[in-house]
Amino acid sequence: MLYQLYEAQRSLMEPFADFAQAASKLYGQGGIFGQAPMAQRVAAGYDLLYRLGKDYEKPEFDIKTVSVDNDDVVIQEVIEIEKPFCQLRRFKRFTDDPHTLQTLKGQPVVLIVAPLSGHYATLLRDTVRTMLQDHKVYVTDWVNARLVPLSDGEFHLDDYINYVEEFIRHLQNQYGNCHVISVCQPTVPVLAAVSLMASRGEKVPLSLTMMGGPIDARKSPTAVNNLAMNKSYEWFENNVIYRVPQGFPGAGRRVYPGFLQHTGFVAMNPDRHASSHYDYFKDLIKGDDASAEAHRKFYDEYNAVLDMDADYYLDTIRTVFQDFDLVNGTWDVRNPEGVLERVRPQDIHSTGVLTVEGELDDISGAGQTRAAHELCTGVPASHQQHYEVKGAGHYGIFSGRRWREKVYPEVKAFIIAHDKPQKRASRGGVTAEDTIKVAAAAKTPAAARKSAPARRTRGTAR
C-alpha cells in the first residue's frame, strides 16, 4: 500500500512542481516579472521548490569525449549484453589519429561492476570518464526492477554473481583477459564470482580492485551496517518490501523501493542536505551559477533511485550483513545449472588484489574492504595491496578530486603491473609487444609521447 500512496503523492505533486518551474522562469532574469521587487529571491524560492518536488529520472552517462595523449577521443555507448536485470555497457572510443589508435589498442580492458544499492550506475560517471583515458571500459548498468516484467522471473544474489561471471567470460573471450573493479556493494558478489571461477579452474581476471565495500561488515560497523544487523530478516521482509503498482512493466513484482532507500540515505545526514539546499538558494540569489549548477548535477544523480528485486535485496541482507557467509566460509551459490558451489576466496592464486578505503567512509567502515586480504590467502603478498584515502568519504574514493588525483593513479599503476604480456583475441586485442609498450608509455610523460594539439576526431573504434 505504501508504494501506491507514494505514487499517488508523486502524481499529485507533479503539477505543483511544473508550476514552480514556470514561476521561477517568469521571475528570473529575462522573465516577464524579472524586474519586479525581490524578483530574484522569488525566482530562487520557486526554483528550490521545483527541485524538491520534481521526479528524478535515470540520468545519462553523457560522456562525449575523453583526452588520450592530448587527443580528444569520441565516445559512443554500446550495449554488448542485455539481461533482464542488467546491461553490459561498453564505452567505445573512436579516433582517426594513427598514434592515438595504437595507444588505444594496447590499453588494458576493465570491467567496472557498479553498485546495485538504490542508485543507477551513472553514479560512477566520474569513475568511468577517468578510466577511459587509459583503459577499454565496460560497466554493469543495472535495470530498475519495476521495469522488469514478472515473466522475466526472479532475481537473487546468486543471479547477480552469475551475471558477473558471464560478463567476465565475455571479455575474456573477446580480449584474452580483463581486469575487474567493484565499487561498494558489488565487492562481495564480485569476490564470490572470481572465487568460484578459480575453484573451477577457469581463467580468472588479471586483477581485482575492491573499493569501499562490506567484505566483512562486522568491522567498524556504520549506521548502515547496524540497521541491517540489528533488525531481523523477517522485519525487512515485512516492513520494506512492496509490490510494484499498476502502470509499470514490472507491476506485481516484489521490490525494495528506491524511494525508501533514498529516504534512508537522506536520514543519515539530514542537516547536511538541508544546509546544501539552503546554500543552493543563496547561490541563486547571488547569481553564483557555477555553484548552483554543481548542486543540480549532484542532486540530479543523488535523487535518481531505482527499485531492487526483493529476493536480491533480502539475500544481501542475510548473506552479507547477518550471517556473514563470505568471511565465515559458509556461502554456497547456485550456478545457472542449479548446482550449489562453495565460495572459496583462498582458491584465487593468480589475480592481483587491490583494496581501497576512505578514511572518513560512513557507509563501509574502516577495515571492511581490507578484510578481503585475509580471505585471499592463495594470492602472494607481492600481488596484494591496500590503499587508504586520507580525508575521503565514501563517494570520494570513486568520484571527485580525491578519486582523480589520489585513487586513480594507484588503480592505474596496479592494473598495469598485473596486465600480463599474453596473446589476446584478435577482435580489438593486443599482443605481448603491445602490453610492453603500454607499460613503457605509462612511465613516459605525455608531452614526450605526443606534442600535437588536442582535436576532436572520428574514426576507428577501440
N, C-alpha and C positions, 0 to 999 in steps of 0.2 A: 504493500500500500504506500510505503514511503516514497518509492520511485515514482508512482503515479502522481503523488502530491507534489514532488519536486518538478516533474514535467509540467503540471498544471500551473505551478508558480512561475516557472520559466516562461511559459506561454503568456501568462498574464503580464509579466514584466517587459516582454518584448516591445509592445507599442510605447511604453514609457521610456525605454532605452532609446528607441528611434526618435522620440520627441526630444529627449535630452540632447541627442547628437545634432538634430536640426537646430535647436535653440542655441547650442554652442556656436554653430556656424553663423547664425544670424547676429549674435552679439560679438563675434570675433572680428579680427581685422578684415576689412573689406566687406563685412556683412551689413545688412540694412540698418541694424542698430549699433553698429560698431563705434559710432561717435557719441553714444549716449553716456551719461554719467555712470561710473562703475561698470561700464560695459565689459572691461577685461576680466574683472572679478566674476561677473555673472557668467561670462563665457567659460572661464576656468571651472566654476562650480558645476555648470551643466556638463562639461567635458568629463569631469570626475564622476558624476552620476551615471553618465553613459558607460564609462568603462567598468563601473561597479555592477551595472545591471545587464550588460551585453552578454551574449552567448559566445564562448570562445571555441572556435572550430580547430581542427587539426592544422597546425602550421606547415609551411613548406620548408624544405631544407634551404632552398633559394641560394645555392652555391653555383654561381655562374662561371667564375674563373678562379684559378689559383696561379700563383707565381712559382715557376720552376726554372731555376737558373736565370732569373731575371726575364723570363719569357712568360707572358700571360697565356696559360693553357685553358682552353674552353672545357667546361664540364657538362656532361649530359647524363641524366639519371636513367638507368635501365633496370627493370625488374627481371632478374635471371631465373628465380624460382618463386612460384606463388603457391603458398599453402593456405588452408582455410584461416589460420590464425596468425600468419606471418608472411612477409615478403622478403626475399633476399634481394637487396637493392645494391646495384653496382653504380659507382660514380666513374663513368668513362671519361678519359681525358683525351682531348684532340689537339694536335699541333701539326704544322707542315714544316717546322724547322728541323732539319736532319739531326743537329746536335741534341736538341731537346728530346726528339723522338728516341734517340739512342739512350739518353738518360732514363726516360720513362720505361723503356723495355727492360732495363736492368734493375729496376726498383722492386723491393720485396712486396709480397701480397699479404694483406692484412684483413682479417675478418673481425669487425667490431661488433660485439654482441651487446646490444642496447638493453637497458632495463625494461622489464615488463612489471611496473610497480605503480602505475597510475598516470604517468606522463608518456608522451609519444617519444619515439626515437629521435625526433628533431631536437630534443633536449641536448643531444650530443653534436649539434651542428658545429660548434667550435672545435670539438674533437676531430670530426671528420674533415673540416676545412684545413686544419693544421696538418693532419696526417697525409692529406692529398699532395702536399708539396714533395713528399719523399717516398710515397707508397701507392700501390694499387689498392684501393679501398672498397670493401663491401661492408654493408651494415644490415643487421636484422631490424626490419621495420614492422613492429607488432601491430596487429589489427584490433580495433575497438570491438570487444566481444559482442556488443549489442548490434553489430552489423553482420554477425555470423549466424546464418540460419541454423535452426535446430537440426536440420537434416545433415549438417556437416559434422555432427557428433560432438562428443565431449572433448575437453582439453585438460589434461592432467600435467603435473610437473614432469612425469615420465615422458609425455609427448614433447614437452619443451626440450628435454635432453635429446630425444630422438631427432628433433628438428636440427639442433646444433650439430649433431654428428653428421647428418645428411649434408648440411651446408659445408662442413669441413671437407668431407669426401668430394663434394662437387669442386671445390677449389683445388684439392689435391689432384683430381683427375685432369683439371684444366691447366694447372701450372706446375705440378710435381709435388708441391707442398705449400704451406702457408703459415702465417703467424696469427695468433688469436689474442684479442684484447677484450676483457669483460669489465663492465663498469657497474658497480653497486650490486644490485640484486642478482645478476647472472653469474657472479663469481662462483656461486655454489653449484648450479647446474652445469656450468661450463667445465669446472674442475671434474665433476662427475662424468661428463661426456668424454673428456680426454682420458680419464682413468679407465673407463670401460673400453675405449679403443685400445689402450695399452694392454689391458688384461687379455684381450682377444688376439693380440699380436698384430693389430692393424698399424698402419703408418700413422704416427701422431704428429701434431703441429710442431714446427721447429721451436717456437717459443710460446709461452702463455703468460700474459700480463693481466694481473687481477688488481683492480683499483677500488678501494673503498667499499668492500663487500663483507657480508656477515658469514665468513667461513666458520668462525667459532663465536656465535653470538653471546656466549657466556662471559667473554672477556670484556671488561669495561662497558657493561650494558647501558644503552642510551634510553631515552624515553620511548622510542620506537620499539626497542627490544623488550623493555619492561611491559609494555602493553601486550605484546604477543606472548610473553612468557607467563604473565600473571593472570590472564584470562584463560578459561578452559576452551578446548576445541569446540565444544557444544555452544559456548557463549558466542563465538564468532559465527558459527553456522546459524544460530537463531536470531542474531542481532544485526549482522551486517550483510547478509546475503538476501538479495531480492530478485524478482523476475523482471526481465525487460518488458516494459509495457507495449501495447499495440502501437503501430506506427513505425516500428523499426524492423529491419530484416530479421533480427535476432529475437523477435517477440517471443516471450515464454522462456528464454534461456535464463538460467540461474547465474547471477553475476555479483561481484563486489563492485558497486557503482563507483565511477570515477569521482562523483561529487562528494561522496563520503571520504574518499582518500584525500581529496583537496581540502576538505574541512579539517581533517586531521593535520595536514601539513601546516595550514594557517594557525591552527590552535597551538602548535608547538612554539610559535613566536608571534603572538598577536600584536604585541607592542611594536615590533619591528615592521610589520606590514602596515599598521596604522600610521606609523611615522613616515613610511615610504610614500603612502598615498597623500599625506599632508604635504610632504616635500614636493611631490608632483604638482599639487595645487599651487604651491608658492612658485615653482619654476614656470608654470604657465602665466602667472601674474607678472613675473619679472621678464618674461619673454626669453627665458633660457631654453631655446628649442633643443639644444643638444642633450641636456639633462632630461627633458621631457620625453624625447624620443628614446633615450636609453631605458627609461621607466617603461614605456609602452612595449618595447621589444622584450624586456624581461617578463612582464606580466602576460603578454600575448602567449608566451611559452608556458609560463608557470600556471596560468589559469586554464590551459587546454589539457583536459584529462580524458582518459579512456576507461571503459569498464573492463574488468578482468573476469574470465570464466571462473565460476565458483569453485569447481574442482581443483583447478590450478592454484587458486588463492589459498584454499583450505589445506591442500597438500603442502604448500610452502610454510604455512603457519606451523603445522605439525612436524614436518621433517627438519626445518631449519631452526625454528625458534622454540620448539617444545621438546622434541625427542633428541635433537642434535645428532641425527643419524650419521651424518658425514664424519664428524670428529669421533663418534663412538664406534665407527666401523660396522654399523648395523644397517646400512642403507642398501636396499635391494630395488633395482629399477627394472621395469618391464619393457623389453625391447619390442619393436614392431611385430615380431612373431609371437608375442605373448609370453616369452620366457623371462623369468626373473634372473637378474645378474647382480652380483655384489659389487659395490663401488669400492675400489682399492687404489687410492692415490699412490700407495707405495709401489705399484707396478709401473709407474711412469719412470723412465730412465733417461731418455734422450731429449726430452723437451726442456728448454731453459725456462725457469720460473722467476718472474719478477712480481713483487707485490708493492703497492703504493698506498699510503695512508696520509690523510690530512691531520695535522697536529690538532686542529680545532673541530674535527668532524663530529657533529652531534647526531648523525644518523647511524654510521658504523663506527663504533668506538675504537680506541687505541688497542692494537693487538689482534683485532678480529680478522683482518685480512692477512696479517703477518703469520697467523696460525697455519696458513697453507704450507709453510716450510716444514712445520712439524709433521705434516701428513705425507709430504712428498719425499720420503726418506730414500727412495731409489735414485733421486736426482743428485749428482755430485754437488758438493758445496760450491765448487767453482762455477756452476751453472745456475746458482740461485742468488738472488739479490733482493734487498728490501730498501725502499726509499720513503722517508717521511718528509712531507712537505711542510716546512715551518710556516706558521701563520695562516695555513689554508683550512677552510671549512670543507664540507662535503663537495659542494659544487666547484670549489676552487681547484680540485685535483684534476678535473677534466674540462674546465671551461674558464676563460678569462686569462688575465696576465700571468698568474702563477702557473697555470697549465702550460701556456705557450713558452714562458721563459725558464721555468724550473723543471716541470714534469716531462714535457715533450722531449727535451734533449736527452734525458735519461732513458725514456722509452725507445727513442730512435737509436741510440747507441746500443741498447740491449738487443734490439731486433737485428741490427747489422752484425753484431757479434755472434748471433746464432743463425744467421742466414747462410746455411751450409752451402759450399760450392758444389752443387749437384746438377745433373742434367734434368731439365724440366720439359714439360709438354710443349709441343710446337706452337699451340694457339696462344699467342701473347707471352710465350715463355722466354727464358733466358738460359744461357749456358754457364758453366763454371767460370769461364773467362769474363762473362758479363758481371757475375757476382763480385769477382775480384775488383773489377773496375768500379763498381758501386762503393765498395769498402774504401778504395783509394780516393774516390771522389769525395766521400764524406769527410776526409781529413784535409781536403784542399779548399781554400777559401773560394767562395762563389765567384768573386771578382776575377780570380785567376782562371776559373773554368770558362767563364763567358763574360764578355765585356759589352756585348751588343745591347742596345736599349730595349726596354720591355715593349712588347707589342702583342696585340690580340690576334690570334691566328686560328684557322680551322684547317683540319687535315686528318692525318692518320690517328686512329684511336689506340690508346694503351692504358 
